[in-house]
């Protein structure tokens, strides 16, 4: 059972892959993206991982064995709800992500055998990117700090 931008130059689009099938068959509009993932304590040591961009997922799921290889330590164990209503328990930690010139840090779920590599919203936001759900393209997002103060 499965658990759950504009790049700096046009050359980075080679890391994006789209799948679509006809109206009778199946998969429509899946986007895959290759990111480098690493330990925030050692951001020079990264590994490329292909993720399915999931606009409905909050957290990113990456192979647990790879995260352990990168010395990323679990901070907690959490219960996650799957799209089909099932619950699974997985470890959660923090990872460094790089896409071209964009870098960020975000929570990462330690995937187990059978789990899909999913790229969630918090990782996209940490990279300053958003998924256009109609065009299935990454676009830069407006980065906003703080709230509105009318007295200034």
Beta strands, then each sheet from edge to edge (+ up, - down):
strand 1: 16-19
strand 2: 30-39
strand 3: 42-53
strand 4: 60-63
strand 5: 76-81
strand 6: 87-99
strand 7: 102-111
strand 8: 118-119
strand 9: 129-132
strand 10: 137-140
sheet 1: 1+ 2- 3+ 8+
sheet 2: 1+ 2- 6+ 5-
sheet 3: 1+ 2- 6+ 7- 4-
sheet 4: 9+ 10-
end
